[in-house]
Amino acid sequence: MNNNAIGVFDSGLGGLTCVKELNKLIPNENIIYFGDNARVPYGARGKETILEYARQDIAFIKKHNVKMIIAACGTVSSVLGSGKTSDGDIAFSGVLLPAAQTACSVTKNGKIGVIGTDATIKSGSYGKAIRSIRPELTVIGNSCPLFVPLVENGFTDRDNPVTKLVVEQYLSPLKKEGVDTLILGCTHYPIIRDTIADYMGENVTLISSGEEVAKYAYNMLMRNDMLTDGEEAGTNTYYTSDSVELFEENAHAFLGNSINGKIYKVGIDELISY
Ligand code: DGL
């Protein structure tokens, strides 16, 4: 048993899709969330910059005495690589292996699509993770750089014409290849899941990387006897490097509810001091 909090971070709000699932699966756990909203998006940046930001994010989360760190960001997970499973003495998971494992177990025709940011797709990280489990599978990736700005700017209605057009543009190569499983390899994408599902059709299974890493973390904590024994509802505490008001306003779409915890600002000066 371990009553320390679970630390979750992302370049922005996308990692809240993991928090939403953690709250559902293990409601008694305390969660510390950090969103680097002042520096989002990470996905269009170079590898060295993303690694440096990730190092600072992890150092900030570690200050809160957490029992596990979740990189709920496809971009950070991709530059760190799927081999990374621990951070010193703290359990660690990115989104690659959890999403890859699920995709490998649900595909029937052996064709898996992966969509993510430029950095994620260029790294080939999901393909490597999938082939480490099932080398015979075909993986087809496509980067979708406009998805994050669409989500961040609220173009999220199922029938939004702009989003529908962009979805068609990015996903038509994957549809043509006949993938039967599609990994939403960026934690922002579940917010436009319905539009993606409408375009891909009901025979394609969509996999949310944020949800999968939450399930993976739950299993990892359970197997290692690290779940809390607290019987009361846990607390969520949020930190953002940008405006607290904006975080509160926009978090709703990712959590499916109004925000359920205190939000604090972390200055960039503090982050770069790590
Ligand atoms: N949530 C990030 C991810 O999962 C995407 C946003 C970004 O580019 O920073 O890749």
Residues whose N, C-alpha, C, O or C-beta is under 5 A from the ligand:
A	BS01	DGL	D10 S11 G14 V40 P41 Y42 G43 A44 A72 C73 G74 T75 T117 V148 G185 C186 T187 H188
